[in-house]
Structure formats: structure tokens, C-alpha cells
């Protein structure tokens, strides 16, 4: 299962329950460990701070685990151009995680993959 940050903040700041794409952006943020360390230092000094933690909505837990496992498993075309995420790899990951609603999970993984492909 993906890392499960604590719910904190109930929608204030960056805390609270989030959608899959927001969670992936948060988990991949290269400054996340530094920001968390700074917040912990401020919290230890007795200062009130806004949380920098994101937790997935329950319905996105399986899709997050599958996406994180397969996001680099891609189908390529001529000259190595990435065309799509590997559906067989996604299927295997869903089976390994015991995903019951595989169609919904597959669609969420594909949508998340193409969202981030569009940013490159």
C-alpha cells in the first residue's frame, strides 16, 4: 500500500483528504522532506503550524498503490517515444493488491498516468 500520511488539518492548508493526482504530486514533491522537517522543528518549538500532509480518499488507495508500482512500466514506439502505461503491468499489480473493481482502478491509473505525461 502507498505511504499513508496522517490526516491533519481537515482541509486547511495542504492537509486533509485528497484526490489521487494531488496525492501523487505531494508524494513526488522533492521538497516534501525538507518542508516536513521545518514544520516538525516549528512544532517542537511550540509554534502552531499548518500541516503539510496529504491522505488519499479511501476510493483512491488501490489506484495509488497500483500507479506507484507501475508508473514507469510503459509502452514505447519508434525512437523510444512513450505511448502509454503498460496495461499488463497494471493488471498484474491489481491482481497482487487484490483489487476487486479492476475496471475503475485501471481507468484511474490510466488517467493519472496521462495527466503526468502531459506535464512533461
ABEGO torsion letter per residue (X at the ends): XBBBBBBBGGGBEABEBBBAAAAAAAAABAAAAAAAAAAAAAAAAGBBBBBBBBBBBAAAAAAAAAAAAAAABBBBBBGGBBABBBAAAAAAAAAAAGBABAAAAAAAAAAAAAAAAAAX
